[in-house]
């Protein structure tokens, strides 16, 4: 098998190994040759083989097991948002509350009109006019922006990366990270470079380190970061823009997914003179996940490249969906429901954070649909305990780009719980923490 591996550069060696995996010549669990042995065989520097193995690791094709060497990875799908098929009470869905999604029935009756044919503009004129004002506020290079409509934010991010990058290019992602972004980068064959997130959003030192590693694109959530709920402060955004000033051609993608629902102001890391940038705003959080539509504002060159990937009649977004979106976002009753939803999510999350704090687990609800809970013990153990009590929760390590052994975070979606159920969940979490802590204290050597 070793004799079939060839190449002089890291990319060539990685592609050779990738081909062996795809043809079934290397199977899940099979060991790759030791770095020194393969480097000697190919007549290359060990750093070259190490770089090839890193590329394969970033693409999810192999795993590094320390003294166990590097082995072909088995199927390991990225966790997905949404309801799980379970009899347990699911508090990890990440879904908006259907009771606060505007009813489209009346708006549907207003969108009928002449059919749209091949070759016509891909953006509905009324939606474009409204969206231009929506996207302009707070965006420094707004004067030069061009608009694009895509089938949701994940579709926009995928297309933005594809028009700018090639396989194995490095992309800076927040850590912990939104599940769809992790999936998009891995499926695209790009190399994810983690940038830590704190209470003020993406960290300055983390971004500086990622740029030093040669990232060609950055995906950032300016507010209501998923899963942490963090939002960029004005000071942090200014510091990030300062770091980016020396890297004007690195593509900066801001995914402002919570937009209309956010209780925090929008602060952008896109500077007025930045050359390659895109701001993406989806309607799925406030009009419903089935409204697969997002507006992207970007610099003219990025917009032109995106337009080439959105050909009328093949990959454009339906004008009926565009008209329905415009009808809803300009309807007073629908906008009132969106405003009520924003208040609902914030108040329910704040109330649950207080319940947990009263139970001895200090928690602060940030922005967004979810509550990010810091625990004194590993979250996997807590989710196991909660399952025994009828709850399905998401452990923090599902959102980690790097393996953080014993992640001590939970992401909870609690805004649909009644007051009684919220109290019960908070109490069950406290009991689970006490149970796990007692077990770890009794058997420290086994529990780590």
N, C-alpha and C positions, 0 to 999 in steps of 0.2 A: 504493500500500500504506500509506503514512504516513497518508493521509486516513482510513483505517479504524481507526486507533488513537484511543481516547477515554478520558476519565476525568479527575477532578480530584484524587483522592487516589492515593497510591502503590499501594494495593491495587486500586483501580479500573483504573489504567493496566496493572498487572501482569496482571489478569484479562483485559483487552482483548487484550493480547499473547498470553496463554496460549490464548485462543480462536482467534486467528489461526494459532497453531502447530497446535492440535488439528484445525482444519479444513483444514490443508495449505496455507493461504495464505502462511505462512512455513515454509520448509523448512530442513533442516540445512545450515548454511553461510551462510544468508542473513544480511546485516548488519542490525542494528537501527539506527534513526535516531540520529545523534549526540545526546547529552544536551541540549546547548544548543538544537539545532534543534527537538527534540520539545517541550522546555519552552516555547519561544516559540510553537509551533503551538498547544499546549494552554492557554497562558496560565497556567502554573504555575511555581513555583520550580524551579530545576535540582535542588535537593536532593530534591524530590519524585520526579523522574524517576530520579535516582540510587538512591533507596530502592526504586523499582519494579524497577529492573534488579537490585538486590541480592537482592530476593525471588525473582526468576526464576533468578538464579545459584545461590542456596541450594537451590532446588527441582531444579536440574540441567537446566533448560530452555535456558539460554544460558550462554555462556562469554565471559569478558573476555580480550581478546588485546592489551592495551596499545594501541599505535598502530594495531593492526589492528581496533580497535573492539570492539563487543559483537555476537556472532553466535549464531544458533540452534545449539544443541548437537546433535550426532548421537547415535545410540544408544551409551550408555556404562554398561553394567550394572555394579553393584557386585560386586566379587569375592566369591565364596562359599566357605565352608568345605567340606572333604571331598576325596575322591580326584579327581584329574584323569584324563581319558581320554588316557593317554600311555603310551609304552613306557619312559619314564624312571623311575628310582627316585624315588618321590614322598616328599620329606621336608618337605612343607608342608601336610599334610592337616589338622592340628589334631584328629585323631581319638584317642579312647582306644584302648588295646590290647585287642583282643577276647579275648585269653587271660585277662584279668583282669576281664571282665564276668561277674557271677554267672549260672550256668545256671538259667533259670526253669522247667525241666521239672518238678521236684518241686513247686515252688510252684503251678504251673498246676493241678495235681490238687486243690489245697486251696481254690480260690477259687469253685468252683461253689456256687450257692445259689439262692434264689428269684429270679426275674427282677425287675428294677427297672422301675417303670412311670412314666408321665408324672405330673408333679406332686409326685414325691417329693423329698426333700432332695438337692441336687446333690453333696454331699460324703458319701462313705462314712463312717459313724460311727467305725469302727476307725481308718481313716486319719486322720480329724480329731483323734481323741484322741492318737495318736502324734505327729502333726505339730504340735500345739499345744505340746508340750514341746520339740520340735526347733527351732521358730521362736522360742521365748521366750528362750532363753539368750543373754545379751549384748545384748538389744534393750531400750533404755531405756524406751520407752512400751509395754512388753509387756502391761501390765494392761488396756489399752484395745484391744488388737489384735483384728481379725476375720480369719478365714481364707477364702481363695478358692482353688479348684483350676482351673488352666488347662492348655492343651495345650502345655506347655513354656514356657521363660523368654521366648523371643521373642514368643510369643502374649501372655504377661502384660504385657510392656512395651508392645506395640502397643495393647492394650486400656486400659492405665493412661494412656497419652498421649491416646488418643482420647476418654476420658471427661473429660479435664481441659482439652484444648487445642482450638483451631481452626486452620485453615490459616494459615501464615506466623507462628504463634507461635514464640518462640525457645526452644530446648532446649539446655542445656549438656551436652556430651559430652566424654569424655576424648579427648585427642589425644596419641598415636595411639589408635585406637578399635577396639572389637570390630566385626567386619564386619556382624553381624546388627543392631547398633544403628544403624550408618550407614544400612543399607538401610531399616530401620523408619522413621527420621526422614525420609529422602528421600521414601519412598513416601507418607508421611502428609502431605507438603507443609509440614512444619515447617522452621524455620530453625535449622540447627546452629551453635552457638557453641562453638568449641574451648576446652578447658581443659587446659593442659599437664599431663603426668604425669611425675614423677621417681621415684626409688627408694622414696619413701615414699607414693606414690599421687598422687591429684589435688592440685595445688598450691593453696596458700591465695590467693596473688595472682591466680592464674588464675580461681579461683572468684569472688573479689571482682570482678574485671573482668567476668565473665560476668553476675553479678547487676546490675552497673551498666548492662549492655546490655539489661536487662529480661527475662531468661529466666524462663519460667513453670514450667519443670520441669528437673530435673537427673537424669541417669542416671550412676551411679557403680558401680564394681566395688570392693568393700571389700578383697578379697584375690585373689591370682592373676590380676591384671588381664591381659586378653588384648588385645594381644600381649606386653606387657612383663614380665608376671609380678610386677609390683609389688603390695605389700599396704600398706594404711594402717597406720601405727604408731599407738600410743596417743596420742602427742603431736600428730601430724598430724590425727588424727580430732578431738581436742579443739579444735584451732585452727579446723578447718572448721566444727565445731558452733558455735563462737563467732561466726564470720562469718554463719552462717545464723540466729542468734538474732534478728536484725532482719528476717528474711524468713520468718516462720513459715508462710505460705500458699503458698510455692513448693513444688511437688510434688517430693519427693526419692524417687527410685527406686534402691534398692540391688540389684544383680544379683550375688548371692553364688553364682555358678555352680559353683564348685569345692568349696564347703562341706565335705562329709565327707572329701574327699581332701586338703584343705589342711594344710600343715605350719605355717602361720601362724595366730595367734589372730584372731578376728573383732573388729574395732574399727569401730564404726558412726559415720557422720556424722549420724545421726538423733538429735536431742536429745530429752530427755524431754518437752519442751513443744512440740515441733514439731507443727503442725496437720495437714499433708498429707504422708503418707509411705507407702512400701511397701517391704517386704523380699521379694525373690523368690529362691527356691531350687529349682533344677531337679534332677532325678535322672539326667539324660542322661549326665553325665560318669562316673558310677560304676555305673549300671544299664544304660547303653547309649543311644545316640541315638534308637533306635526306641521307647524308653519316653518318649513325648511327654507328660510330666506335670511340672508345677511347682506348688509351694505358694507362695501369696502371703499374707503377713501385712501388714495395713494398718490405717489409722485407720478408724473406723466409717463415716464419710461416703464415703471412697474405696471401701471394701468394698461399700457399698450400691450405688454407681454401677456397680462391676464386676459385681455380682450381676444388675443389670438387663440386662447384655450377655451373660449366661450362662443362657439360658432352658432349663429342663428339656425334653429331647426335641429340642432344636435345636443348641445350642452347648455343652452340658455335656460333661464328660470322662467317658468310659465308666466305669461302676462296676467292670467286670471289670478294667480297667487300674488303677483305684484299689486294688482288692483285691489284685492282683498286686504292686503297689508295696509295699503294707503287708506282704504275706507275705514279700517279699524283705528289706525293711529291718529286719524283726524276726526274721529267721532267722540263727542263730549262724554257720552256714557261709557264708552270703552276706555277712554283715558282716565275717567274717574275710577273705574275698576282697577286699572293698573296702579293708580295712586294708592288705592285701598290695599292692594296686594303688598306694596312696598311697606306700608305701615304694619300690616299683618305679620310679614316675615320678621321684621325687626323686633316687634313687640313679643312675638312668641319665642324667638331665640333668646332675647334678653331675659324673659321670664324663666326659661329653662336653665340658663346660665346661673341665675340666682338660686334656683333649686339645687343645682349641683354644688354651688358654693356653700349653701346651708348644710349640705351633706358632708362637708369637709373636703370637697374637691374644687379648689378655686378655679373658676372659669369666667372668661369674658367673651361675650358674643361680639364678633366683629361683623363685617358686612357680608351679605350673601344669603343663600338659601340654607346654609348648613351651620352647625356649631362644631368648632374644632376644639377638642377637649384634651388637655394635658393630664396624664395619669402618673402616679408614682410607681407603677409596675408596667410590664410589657402589655401592649394592647391585645396581642393575639390571645393571651391567657384570659383577658377580660371578655373578649368576644366569645370564647368558648363557654365561660361562665354565663354570659347573657343568653346564649342559645339554650342552656338548660332552664332558663327562666322565661323562654318564649320570645326572645328578641334576636333580630339579625342586624348586626352593626358592622361598619367598615373599619378595619384596623388601619392605622396610619401608614404601615409599610406598603400598602397597595399603591400609594401615591409617591413613593420614594424612587428617585432615579438611581441612587446608590444604595447599596444594601446597608441599612442601619439596624444592626442586630438588636432585637428587643425594642422596636419602636414603641414609644409610650404616648401615642396619640390615637384618638378616635374621631372619625367624622360622622356626625349624626344629623339626620334630617328629621326635625321634630315639630315642624310648624303645623302639621295636621293632627297632632295629638291633643286630646282633651286635657283639661287641667288635671283630672284624676290620673289619666294615663301618663302624663308628663311627670307627676309626682312619683308614680310607681316606677318609671324608668330610672329616674334619678336615684331613688332608693335602691333599686336593683344594681345599678352601677356601683354605688357605695358598698353594698354587700359583696359584690364581686371583687372589688379592690381589696377589701378586708380579707376575703377568703384567699386570694392569690398571695397577698402580702404575708399572711400567716403561714402558708405552705412554703413560700420561699425562705422564710425565717427558720422554719423547721428543718429544711433540707437545702441549705445554701450551696453545698457542693454540687448537687444535681440540678438545681434551678439556675445556677450561674449568677 
